[in-house]
Amino acid sequence: MNGGYSPELDFYIEKVDRSGAYEMATFHTHHKYEIYYEIEGSRRYFIEDTAYIVNAGSVVLIGENQIHKTGSIGEGPSSRIAVIFSPDYLNDLCRSFENVDFFDFLSNGSNHLLNHITVKQQNRIHAMLQQMMQLQTVEEEDARAANKLILGTLLLYLKHLCMAQPERGKENARVSNRIIEQIQSYIAVHFAEKLTLTDIAAKFYISPYYLSRLFKKTINLSLVEYINGIRIKAAQSMIEKSDDSISAVATKAGFMTTAHFRRVFKDATGLSPQQYRQYYRRVNKGDKEM
């Protein structure tokens, strides 16, 4: 996301229009869900270990802590609406419908891209997002209640569309390459070790130049960005599940210095490692008390 997003908010929605090409500076992750609707143009969207082509009228669904990043396709204009929210935002609604699952489908990797939906369905999604954008600025209890009801309705509608979308629709938009997939598998096992473009290229018998171009073309990330993303995911897990010091987490996650780890972590999550640990423990404590 760009500068308007604040990690401490339980709900945030924004519309962004761009007149030309735009590359997200780095990967991004947050302890929240995200719904991304492409209004105009086409984007390459990287989520976890997969890249997708996202065209106008498509919806991208992102689960909690899933690494993601967008990049340009061509030089044309683009426009999108993105909404980010925590499960806590819909606590009241979830308690009223205890047997209804509002969230799990968002974290399912097979549901990342909704691209086989009709114009009528697209218009319905767009209308609900526009309503939430208008309500976000209204400081009234009625408006806040309406916003939550619209979001709950949107989630159930998207859940229905995910169940109806054929598998072939998802695969057609996936960008893949066998060599890149093999390298991704290698990084997943060896991320804590020292990894360089030259060493990885040599291991897979290709030139560093070819690897660099192929990686960027296939998943819209440089090799360094991708490795950092995998390391940040591992670091998040360690911070959440252990009492290890931040410097120990940095080392175990494969970062050469704690200072570099802090900078990359803050860029990716919007929080410092210490703030992230405090935030996670506060949220987790709240979940246990419910």
NUPAMI-440509 format. One record per atom (N, C-alpha, C): residue in three letters; x negated, y negated, z. Coordinates in steps of 0.02 Angstrom, whole numbers, padded with zeros to 5 digits, always signed. Each point is the difference from the previous one (the first is absolute). Example, Ala and Ser with C-alpha at 12.3 -4.5 7.8 and 13.67 -1.06 7.14 Angstrom:
ALA-00660+00284+00390
ALA+00045-00059+00000
ALA-00045-00060+00000
SER+00018-00053-00036
SER-00042-00059+00003
SER+00039-00055+00037
This chain:
MET-00042+00060+00000
MET+00042-00060+00000
MET-00044-00062+00000
ASN+00032-00057-00013
ASN-00042-00060+00002
ASN+00009-00037+00065
GLY-00022-00062+00002
GLY-00010-00035+00062
GLY+00060-00009+00044
GLY+00062+00005-00027
GLY+00058-00012+00042
GLY+00014+00054+00050
TYR-00024+00061-00012
TYR+00016+00056+00044
TYR-00033-00008+00068
SER+00039+00012+00053
SER-00026-00002+00068
SER+00011+00067+00033
PRO-00054+00033+00024
PRO+00006+00067+00028
PRO+00048+00005+00059
GLU+00008-00055+00038
GLU+00041+00003+00060
GLU+00075-00001-00014
LEU+00020-00016-00062
LEU+00071-00004-00016
LEU+00029+00069-00013
ASP+00061+00012+00026
ASP+00034+00063-00012
ASP+00034+00001-00069
PHE+00011-00059-00029
PHE+00033-00004-00065
PHE-00029-00059-00038
TYR-00016+00011-00064
TYR-00025-00054-00042
TYR+00017+00016-00072
ILE+00025-00049-00037
ILE+00016+00008-00071
ILE-00023-00061-00038
GLU-00026+00010-00060
GLU-00022-00056-00041
GLU+00005+00017-00074
LYS+00008-00052-00040
LYS-00001+00006-00073
LYS-00061-00038-00026
VAL-00036+00031-00046
VAL-00059-00031-00029
VAL+00005+00002-00076
ASP-00008-00057-00032
ASP-00002-00006-00073
ASP-00070-00020-00021
ARG-00027+00035-00049
ARG-00067-00017-00025
ARG+00002-00009-00076
SER-00036-00051-00023
SER+00001-00016-00071
SER-00050+00040-00041
GLY-00048+00031+00034
GLY-00052+00038-00035
GLY-00024+00059+00042
ALA-00056+00027-00020
ALA-00028+00059+00033
ALA-00018-00015+00072
TYR+00010+00050+00043
TYR-00018-00007+00071
TYR-00023+00068+00026
GLU-00057+00000+00033
GLU-00027+00061+00032
GLU+00001-00010+00075
MET+00035+00044+00037
MET-00004-00003+00073
MET-00072+00009+00020
ALA-00024-00041+00045
ALA-00072-00003+00016
ALA-00025+00066+00030
THR+00042+00033+00039
THR-00023+00061+00032
THR+00061+00043+00015
PHE-00011+00062+00021
PHE+00055+00043+00021
PHE+00032-00029+00062
HIS+00060+00026+00016
HIS+00037-00026+00057
HIS+00036+00057+00034
THR+00007-00003+00066
THR+00039+00049+00036
THR+00032-00034+00061
HIS+00057+00025+00020
HIS+00033-00028+00060
HIS+00043+00053+00033
HIS+00011-00010+00065
HIS+00040+00047+00041
HIS+00074-00011-00013
LYS+00018-00009-00062
LYS+00069-00016-00019
LYS+00016+00033-00067
TYR+00063-00003-00019
TYR+00022+00024-00065
TYR+00003-00059-00049
GLU-00003+00015-00064
GLU+00004-00053-00051
GLU+00042+00023-00058
ILE+00043-00045-00024
ILE+00038+00010-00061
ILE-00022-00055-00049
TYR-00022+00019-00059
TYR-00028-00046-00049
TYR+00042+00007-00064
TYR+00029-00055-00023
TYR+00042+00002-00060
TYR-00032-00044-00054
GLU-00015+00030-00058
GLU-00030-00037-00056
GLU+00055-00031-00041
ILE+00003-00067+00000
ILE+00052-00036-00037
ILE-00020-00009-00073
GLU-00063-00019-00011
GLU-00024-00014-00068
GLU-00072+00023-00006
GLY-00019+00023-00060
GLY-00068+00019-00013
GLY-00014+00073+00019
SER-00064+00018-00004
SER-00022+00067+00018
SER-00062-00005+00044
ARG-00005+00046+00047
ARG-00057+00001+00046
ARG-00027+00072+00006
ARG-00062+00005+00017
ARG-00028+00065+00019
ARG-00001+00000+00077
TYR+00031+00050+00030
TYR+00008+00003+00072
TYR-00036+00061+00027
PHE-00048-00012+00045
PHE-00038+00053+00032
PHE+00029+00013+00069
ILE+00020+00063+00014
ILE+00026+00019+00066
ILE-00035+00065+00021
GLU-00033-00003+00058
GLU-00037+00058+00025
GLU-00051+00023-00052
ASP+00009+00059-00030
ASP-00049+00026-00048
ASP+00028+00002-00071
THR+00052-00038-00013
THR+00033+00002-00065
THR+00013-00070-00026
ALA-00004-00007-00066
ALA+00016-00064-00032
ALA+00062+00009-00044
TYR+00042-00052-00004
TYR+00061+00002-00038
TYR+00005-00061-00045
ILE+00035+00007-00056
ILE+00018-00056-00041
ILE+00070-00023+00020
VAL+00006-00063+00022
VAL+00063-00026+00025
VAL+00025-00053-00049
ASN+00057+00014-00032
ASN+00029-00046-00048
ASN+00059-00037+00031
ALA+00024-00052-00035
ALA+00057-00039+00024
ALA+00059+00046+00013
GLY+00033-00010+00057
GLY+00057+00041+00018
GLY-00018+00061+00042
SER-00064+00010+00013
SER-00023+00056+00040
SER-00007-00020+00073
VAL+00007+00049+00044
VAL-00007-00011+00072
VAL-00057+00043+00027
VAL-00042-00030+00041
VAL-00055+00037+00033
VAL+00016+00005+00074
LEU-00007+00059+00028
LEU+00014+00013+00071
LEU-00064+00021+00034
ILE-00016-00032+00056
ILE-00063+00012+00035
ILE+00014+00014+00073
GLY-00029+00055+00025
GLY+00010+00019+00069
GLY-00049-00034+00047
GLU+00007+00015+00064
GLU-00043-00030+00051
GLU-00073+00020-00012
ASN-00044-00049+00004
ASN-00072+00011-00005
ASN-00024+00030-00065
GLN+00039-00006-00052
GLN-00022+00025-00065
GLN-00039-00055-00037
ILE-00062+00016-00019
ILE-00042-00047-00036
ILE+00031-00017-00067
HIS+00002-00065-00017
HIS+00028-00019-00065
HIS-00031-00065-00026
LYS+00005-00009-00065
LYS-00030-00057-00033
LYS+00029-00005-00070
THR+00010-00060-00026
THR+00026-00008-00068
THR-00052-00035-00044
GLY+00006+00012-00064
GLY-00044-00032-00049
GLY+00037-00015-00064
SER-00028-00044-00040
SER+00032-00023-00061
SER-00004+00051-00057
ILE+00050-00004-00043
ILE-00003+00034-00065
ILE+00012-00055-00052
GLY-00052-00019-00034
GLY+00005-00055-00048
GLY-00002-00067+00034
GLU+00015-00052-00038
GLU-00005-00069+00024
GLU+00067-00034+00009
GLY+00054+00037-00009
GLY+00066-00031+00002
GLY+00025-00017+00070
PRO+00056-00035+00004
PRO+00028-00019+00065
PRO+00030+00060+00036
SER+00008-00007+00065
SER+00031+00052+00040
SER+00038-00032+00058
SER+00048+00038+00026
SER+00041-00025+00055
SER+00022+00060+00041
ARG+00001-00007+00066
ARG+00020+00055+00043
ARG+00029-00026+00066
ILE+00038+00044+00033
ILE+00023-00012+00068
ILE-00026+00058+00043
ALA-00027-00015+00058
ALA-00024+00052+00045
ALA+00029-00014+00070
VAL+00023+00054+00031
VAL+00025-00005+00069
VAL-00039+00049+00043
ILE-00024-00025+00057
ILE-00039+00041+00047
ILE+00037-00001+00067
PHE+00008+00058+00030
PHE+00037+00003+00063
PHE-00023+00060+00042
SER+00008-00007+00065
SER-00017+00055+00046
SER+00064+00038+00016
PRO-00007+00063+00022
PRO+00060+00038+00021
PRO+00037-00036+00056
ASP-00037-00035+00043
ASP+00031-00035+00057
ASP+00052-00051-00023
TYR-00009-00027-00059
TYR+00045-00052-00025
TYR+00072+00026-00005
LEU+00007+00065-00013
LEU+00067+00029-00007
LEU+00020+00045+00059
ASN-00030-00013+00058
ASN+00015+00041+00059
ASN+00075+00004+00014
ASP+00034-00057+00000
ASP+00071-00001+00016
ASP+00040+00042-00050
LEU-00017-00006-00063
LEU+00035+00036-00053
LEU-00012+00075+00007
CYS-00063+00018+00014
CYS-00017+00071+00007
CYS+00035+00032+00060
ARG+00007-00038+00054
ARG+00035+00027+00059
ARG+00074+00010-00014
SER+00028-00041-00044
SER+00071+00007-00017
SER+00013+00060-00045
PHE-00052+00020-00038
PHE+00006+00057-00045
PHE-00057+00049+00012
GLU+00003+00034+00056
GLU-00056+00041+00022
GLU-00016+00058-00047
ASN+00049+00023-00038
ASN-00011+00056-00045
ASN-00019-00020-00071
VAL-00010-00065-00010
VAL-00020-00026-00066
VAL-00074-00016+00000
ASP-00036+00026-00049
ASP-00072-00014-00007
ASP-00010-00058-00049
PHE-00021-00057+00026
PHE-00008-00059-00042
PHE-00071-00005-00030
PHE-00049+00036+00028
PHE-00070-00017-00015
PHE-00042+00055-00033
ASP+00010+00063+00018
ASP-00048+00052-00019
ASP-00015+00002-00075
PHE+00050-00012-00041
PHE-00010+00006-00072
PHE-00051-00051-00026
LEU-00010-00055+00037
LEU-00048-00051-00021
LEU-00072+00024+00002
SER-00015+00047+00044
SER-00068+00025+00007
SER-00015+00061-00043
ASN+00052+00025-00034
ASN-00008+00058-00043
ASN-00037-00021-00064
GLY-00058+00030-00013
GLY-00040-00018-00058
GLY+00036+00007-00066
SER+00049+00046-00004
SER+00037+00010-00063
SER+00050-00057-00013
ASN+00010-00043+00050
ASN+00048-00055-00007
ASN-00034-00068-00009
HIS-00065-00001-00012
HIS-00035-00065-00005
HIS+00029-00044-00054
LEU+00021+00029-00056
LEU+00023-00040-00056
LEU+00069+00021-00023
LEU+00046-00048-00001
LEU+00066+00009-00029
LEU+00001-00037-00067
ASN-00003+00037-00054
ASN-00005-00033-00065
ASN+00052+00025-00050
HIS+00042+00048+00020
HIS+00053+00024-00044
HIS+00068-00020+00030
ILE+00012-00065+00002
ILE+00063-00025+00027
ILE+00031-00047-00051
THR+00066-00001-00001
THR+00036-00039-00050
THR-00004-00075+00015
VAL+00018-00040-00049
VAL+00001-00072+00008
VAL+00050-00019+00055
LYS+00056+00035+00003
LYS+00050-00014+00052
LYS-00030+00014+00069
GLN-00037+00054+00007
GLN-00032+00016+00063
GLN-00054-00051+00018
GLN-00038-00021-00051
GLN-00051-00051+00011
GLN+00031-00065+00025
ASN+00056-00020-00031
ASN+00033-00062+00019
ASN+00026+00004+00072
ARG+00024+00058+00020
ARG+00025+00007+00069
ARG-00058-00007+00050
ILE-00057+00031-00015
ILE-00059-00006+00043
ILE-00022-00073+00004
HIS-00005-00031-00059
HIS-00023-00070-00003
HIS+00046-00046+00040
ALA+00065+00011-00006
ALA+00049-00042+00035
ALA-00009+00006+00076
MET-00010+00061+00025
MET-00010+00008+00073
MET-00064-00033+00023
LEU-00053+00005-00039
LEU-00062-00033+00018
LEU+00008-00076+00001
GLN+00036-00027-00048
GLN+00012-00073-00002
GLN+00041-00022+00060
GLN+00049+00040+00020
GLN+00040-00017+00059
GLN-00044-00003+00062
MET-00045+00047+00007
MET-00044+00001+00059
MET-00048-00059+00000
MET-00022-00021-00060
MET-00044-00059-00004
MET+00036-00062+00024
GLN+00064-00007-00018
GLN+00038-00057+00022
GLN+00013+00001+00075
LEU+00015+00059+00027
LEU+00017+00006+00070
LEU-00062-00008+00046
GLN-00059+00015-00028
GLN-00061-00004+00040
GLN-00011-00070+00029
THR+00024-00050-00034
THR-00013-00070+00021
THR+00055-00027+00046
VAL+00052+00039+00013
VAL+00056-00023+00040
VAL-00009+00021+00072
GLU-00002-00049+00046
GLU-00012+00014+00071
GLU+00066+00009+00037
GLU+00038+00050-00019
GLU+00063+00014+00033
GLU+00006+00075+00012
GLU+00034+00019+00055
GLU+00007+00071+00015
GLU+00039+00037-00054
ASP+00052-00033-00027
ASP+00039+00032-00053
ASP-00044+00016-00061
ALA-00045-00047-00017
ALA-00044+00010-00057
ALA-00049+00057+00013
ARG-00027+00002+00061
ARG-00047+00053+00017
ARG+00034+00069-00002
ALA+00062+00002+00024
ALA+00037+00063-00002
ALA+00014+00021-00072
ALA+00021-00048-00041
ALA+00014+00015-00071
ALA-00062+00025-00036
ASN-00057-00030+00016
ASN-00063+00019-00032
ASN-00016+00073+00015
LYS+00009+00021+00062
LYS-00015+00068+00020
LYS+00048+00049-00033
LEU+00063-00019-00006
LEU+00049+00043-00032
LEU-00015+00009-00074
ILE-00022-00055-00032
ILE-00017+00005-00072
ILE-00061+00044-00009
LEU-00051-00007+00043
LEU-00059+00041-00005
LEU+00017+00074+00010
GLY+00042+00015+00050
GLY+00021+00069+00010
GLY+00037+00028-00060
THR+00043-00041-00030
THR+00036+00021-00060
THR-00047+00013-00058
LEU-00049-00045-00008
LEU-00050+00008-00053
LEU-00040+00065+00009
LEU-00020+00014+00061
LEU-00039+00061+00014
LEU+00040+00063-00018
LEU+00063+00002+00018
LEU+00040+00059-00015
LEU+00012+00006-00076
TYR+00006-00057-00033
TYR+00008+00001-00073
TYR-00063+00025-00035
LEU-00058-00025+00023
LEU-00063+00023-00029
LEU-00012+00074+00015
LYS+00019+00022+00058
LYS-00006+00071+00018
LYS+00041+00043-00049
HIS+00060-00022-00015
HIS+00043+00035-00048
HIS-00032+00002-00069
LEU-00029-00057-00021
LEU-00032-00002-00066
LEU-00061+00046-00003
CYS-00037+00003+00054
CYS-00059+00045+00002
CYS+00021+00072-00008
MET+00055+00019+00031
MET+00024+00069-00004
MET+00024+00016-00071
ALA+00024-00052-00035
ALA+00029+00011-00067
ALA-00052-00005-00055
GLN-00057-00032+00013
GLN-00049-00011-00053
GLN-00035+00066-00019
PRO-00004+00015-00065
PRO-00033+00062-00021
PRO-00075-00003+00012
GLU-00030+00057+00015
GLU-00072+00002+00012
GLU-00040-00025-00060
ARG+00023+00013-00060
ARG-00038-00020-00059
ARG-00007-00076-00005
GLY+00049-00036+00028
GLY-00004-00072-00001
GLY-00058-00026+00040
LYS-00015+00033+00056
LYS-00055-00020+00043
LYS-00067+00016-00032
GLU-00003+00059-00030
GLU-00064+00021-00029
GLU-00018-00041-00061
ASN+00051-00022-00039
ASN-00015-00039-00060
ASN-00035-00065+00015
ALA+00011-00028+00059
ALA-00030-00064+00018
ALA-00065+00007+00038
ARG-00019+00061+00017
ARG-00061+00010+00039
ARG-00061-00005-00045
VAL-00050-00035+00023
VAL-00063-00006-00036
VAL-00050+00048+00032
SER-00026+00047-00039
SER-00043+00051+00030
SER-00060+00014-00045
ASN-00051+00028+00030
ASN-00060+00021-00036
ASN-00033+00055+00041
ARG-00017+00055-00032
ARG-00025+00059+00036
ARG-00064-00015+00038
ILE-00047-00036-00031
ILE-00064-00015+00032
ILE+00012-00043+00062
ILE+00043-00051-00007
ILE+00015-00044+00055
ILE+00032+00038+00057
GLU+00045+00046-00015
GLU+00032+00040+00052
GLU-00051+00042+00037
GLN-00049+00027-00036
GLN-00052+00040+00032
GLN-00043-00044+00047
ILE-00015-00060-00023
ILE-00040-00047+00040
ILE+00039-00021+00062
GLN+00065-00012-00008
GLN+00042-00018+00057
GLN+00000+00056+00052
SER+00003+00062-00022
SER-00002+00057+00046
SER-00067+00003+00037
TYR-00054-00015-00036
TYR-00066+00000+00031
TYR-00005-00055+00053
ILE+00024-00059-00016
ILE-00003-00056+00047
ILE+00041+00015+00062
ALA+00057+00032-00008
ALA+00043+00016+00057
ALA-00036+00043+00051
VAL-00048+00042-00023
VAL-00037+00044+00044
VAL-00063-00034+00028
HIS-00031-00043-00040
HIS-00066-00027+00017
HIS+00001-00075+00015
PHE+00058-00030+00015
PHE+00004-00073+00008
PHE-00044-00026+00057
ALA-00014+00041+00050
ALA-00040-00022+00058
ALA-00075-00003-00016
GLU-00020+00028-00057
GLU-00070+00000-00020
GLU-00016-00062-00042
LYS-00064-00010-00012
LYS-00020-00055-00044
LYS+00018+00018-00072
LEU+00042-00040-00032
LEU+00023+00013-00068
LEU-00018-00059-00045
THR-00034+00015-00055
THR-00017-00053-00048
THR+00025+00019-00068
LEU+00011-00050-00042
LEU+00021+00011-00068
LEU-00048+00046-00037
THR-00065-00012+00008
THR-00051+00040-00034
THR+00001+00072+00021
ASP+00005+00012+00065
ASP+00000+00069+00026
ASP+00062+00039-00022
ILE+00057-00033+00002
ILE+00063+00034-00019
ILE-00001+00014-00075
ALA-00023-00048-00040
ALA-00004+00010-00072
ALA-00045+00059-00017
ALA-00057+00004+00034
ALA-00047+00055-00012
ALA+00031+00067+00018
LYS+00037+00002+00054
LYS+00031+00062+00022
LYS+00050+00026-00051
PHE+00033-00045-00035
PHE+00050+00021-00049
PHE-00025-00007-00072
TYR-00066-00009-00007
TYR-00034+00001-00066
TYR+00028-00052-00049
ILE+00012-00059+00026
ILE+00020-00056-00043
ILE-00042-00060+00019
SER-00001-00051-00044
SER-00039-00059+00014
SER+00036-00045+00050
PRO-00037-00037+00040
PRO+00032-00047+00047
PRO+00044-00051-00036
TYR-00022-00023-00058
TYR+00039-00049-00038
TYR+00067+00030-00021
TYR-00002+00061-00025
TYR+00062+00033-00022
TYR+00046+00013+00059
LEU-00028+00023+00056
LEU+00040+00012+00060
LEU+00034-00064+00024
SER-00038-00054+00001
SER+00027-00064+00024
SER+00059-00023-00043
ARG-00008+00003-00066
ARG+00053-00021-00045
ARG+00060+00046+00003
LEU-00013+00066+00003
LEU+00054+00049+00001
LEU+00041-00006+00064
PHE-00034-00010+00056
PHE+00035-00007+00064
PHE+00045-00061+00000
LYS-00026-00055-00022
LYS+00038-00063-00002
LYS+00060+00006-00047
LYS-00011+00031-00058
LYS+00053+00006-00050
LYS+00055+00046+00024
THR-00018+00054+00035
THR+00049+00051+00019
THR+00041-00020+00060
ILE-00032-00025+00053
ILE+00039-00013+00061
ILE-00003-00073+00023
ASN-00029-00043-00042
ASN+00003-00072+00014
ASN-00041-00021+00061
LEU-00047+00041+00021
LEU-00045-00017+00054
LEU-00071+00015-00020
SER-00047-00039+00026
SER-00069+00020-00008
SER-00014+00059+00045
LEU-00054+00035-00012
LEU-00017+00058+00042
LEU-00010-00022+00072
VAL-00032-00057+00011
VAL-00011-00024+00069
VAL+00066-00016+00034
GLU+00046-00032-00035
GLU+00065-00015+00029
GLU+00036+00064+00020
TYR-00004+00050-00044
TYR+00035+00062+00015
TYR-00030+00035+00062
ILE-00066+00004+00002
ILE-00033+00030+00058
ILE+00017-00037+00064
ASN-00001-00066-00003
ASN+00018-00040+00058
ASN+00072+00014+00022
GLY+00044+00009-00048
GLY+00069+00016+00016
GLY+00007+00066+00038
ILE-00035+00051-00023
ILE+00001+00065+00034
ILE-00030-00007+00070
ARG-00053-00037+00006
ARG-00031-00010+00066
ARG+00045-00039+00048
ILE+00035-00050-00025
ILE+00045-00038+00042
ILE+00057+00044+00025
LYS+00027+00043-00044
LYS+00052+00046+00022
LYS-00025+00045+00056
ALA-00061+00025-00007
ALA-00029+00043+00052
ALA-00011-00040+00065
ALA-00023-00062-00007
ALA-00011-00043+00058
ALA+00065-00014+00037
GLN+00053-00014-00037
GLN+00065-00012+00031
GLN+00021+00060+00043
SER-00008+00059-00027
SER+00017+00060+00037
SER-00041+00007+00063
MET-00065-00015-00004
MET-00043+00005+00059
MET+00018-00052+00053
ILE+00015-00061-00022
ILE+00019-00052+00046
ILE+00065+00018+00035
GLU+00046+00030-00036
GLU+00065+00018+00028
GLU-00005+00060+00049
LYS-00044+00048-00016
LYS+00001+00064+00036
LYS-00057+00009+00050
SER-00046-00047+00003
SER-00057+00008+00046
SER-00015-00065+00037
ASP-00043+00005+00049
ASP-00023-00059+00036
ASP-00071-00018-00021
ASP-00023+00024-00057
ASP-00067-00015-00024
ASP-00009-00076-00008
SER-00060-00023+00013
SER-00014-00071-00011
SER+00006-00017-00074
ILE+00008-00064-00014
ILE+00007-00021-00070
ILE-00064+00016-00039
SER-00058-00008+00031
SER-00062+00017-00035
SER-00005+00074-00015
ALA+00024+00042+00047
ALA+00000+00072-00011
ALA+00047+00019-00057
VAL+00058-00032-00002
VAL+00048+00012-00054
VAL-00031-00019-00067
ALA-00033-00058-00002
ALA-00032-00022-00062
ALA-00050+00051-00025
THR-00040+00026+00044
THR-00051+00050-00020
THR+00033+00064-00025
LYS+00049+00025+00038
LYS+00033+00063-00019
LYS+00038-00006-00066
ALA+00023-00061-00015
ALA+00037-00011-00062
ALA-00045-00012-00060
GLY-00066-00005+00012
GLY-00047-00006-00055
GLY-00024-00070-00015
PHE+00016-00049+00041
PHE-00024-00068-00011
PHE-00070-00008+00028
MET-00042-00036-00036
MET-00070-00007+00019
MET-00009-00047+00059
THR+00043-00051+00004
THR-00004-00048+00056
THR+00070-00014+00027
THR+00003-00017+00064
THR+00064-00016+00032
THR+00028-00065-00029
ALA-00044-00047-00015
ALA+00023-00064-00027
ALA+00036+00010-00067
HIS-00030+00042-00043
HIS+00032+00015-00065
HIS+00066+00035+00010
PHE+00003+00047+00047
PHE+00062+00035+00015
PHE+00054-00048+00023
ARG-00017-00046+00045
ARG+00050-00048+00024
ARG+00028-00042-00057
ARG-00044-00022-00045
ARG+00023-00042-00055
ARG+00046+00038-00047
VAL-00020+00061-00019
VAL+00040+00040-00047
VAL+00067+00019+00033
PHE-00003+00017+00064
PHE+00061+00020+00035
PHE+00050-00058+00004
LYS-00025-00060+00015
LYS+00043-00060+00004
LYS+00030-00016-00068
ASP-00040+00006-00053
ASP+00025-00012-00068
ASP+00056+00048-00018
ALA-00007+00062+00022
ALA+00048+00052-00020
ALA+00064+00000+00041
THR-00005-00015+00064
THR+00058+00007+00044
THR+00028-00066+00025
GLY-00038-00054-00006
GLY+00021-00065+00026
GLY-00016-00008+00074
LEU-00029+00051+00031
LEU-00017-00001+00070
LEU-00072+00022+00010
SER-00032-00024+00052
SER-00066+00026+00018
SER+00010+00070+00029
PRO-00052+00041+00004
PRO+00007+00066+00030
PRO+00028-00003+00071
GLN-00022-00048+00040
GLN+00025-00006+00069
GLN+00074-00019+00000
GLN+00019-00048-00042
GLN+00070-00020-00004
GLN+00043+00058-00024
TYR-00026+00038-00046
TYR+00037+00058-00026
TYR+00013+00051+00056
ARG-00051+00013+00040
ARG+00008+00048+00056
ARG+00053-00026+00049
GLN-00003-00064+00016
GLN+00049-00029+00046
GLN+00071+00003-00029
TYR+00004-00017-00064
TYR+00065+00001-00034
TYR+00029+00070-00002
TYR-00042+00049-00019
TYR+00024+00069-00004
TYR+00024+00026+00067
ARG-00039-00014+00052
ARG+00018+00025+00067
ARG+00064-00034+00025
ARG+00009-00063-00016
ARG+00060-00035+00020
ARG+00061+00029-00035
VAL-00006+00011-00066
VAL+00055+00029-00038
VAL+00015+00071+00022
ASN-00054+00039+00010
ASN+00009+00070+00019
ASN+00031+00006+00070
LYS-00019-00046+00044
LYS+00030+00000+00067
LYS+00074-00016-00003
GLY+00017-00046-00044
GLY+00070-00018-00009
GLY+00041+00058-00026
ASP-00030+00040-00047
ASP+00035+00058-00027
ASP+00014+00052+00055
LYS-00049+00010+00045
LYS+00008+00051+00052
LYS+00052-00021+00052
GLU+00010-00066+00008
GLU+00047-00024+00050
GLU+00072-00001-00024
MET+00008+00008-00066
MET+00068-00002-00029
MET+00040+00062+00020
